Amino acid sequence: MLTRVRRRLVPVILGTVLVAGGVAAGSPAGAAPHRPAHAVAQIAACPDPSAEFADWWSGKGWPRTGENEEYQTTDPDSGDTVWIWGGETYRNDSDPKLPDGTYNSYDAVFLTDQDQNRGTRRLVREADTHETYYTDDHYGSWCDMGTTS
């Protein structure tokens, strides 16, 4: 269990960082403070556009194949034939990390060409709780979509 302690930083004196009346052990002068992994409470709610793909994947039953599967479908907006991939296991090894769990990853963009770059937008859904997160920068940041059906 991760316990966070808030400490107030006070001025730097002679290259030593003072923390709440004491010296921060093992903190060389000028070193960045340790940044703990994000907790769920720190992940902002997602904007509405990410919900379109959650609804699409929900209609497919949120496949959990362990590997990326390719799906050919019709774009609901344009009517064009498009491709999308999803179902692979997400290892949760990026920073920031999501809460502990077993996750699967799903694209959040339709591609008009099967060989097109898949881009950086993904949905990641926890297998048991169905808590779903969205990233638009390939796992570099997250927003919380809540529980999806």
Helices and strands as residue ranges (DSSP letters): E 9-13, E 16-19, E 22-23, G 40-42, G 48-50, H 51-59, E 69-74, E 81-90, E 103-107, E 122-126, E 131-135, E 143-147
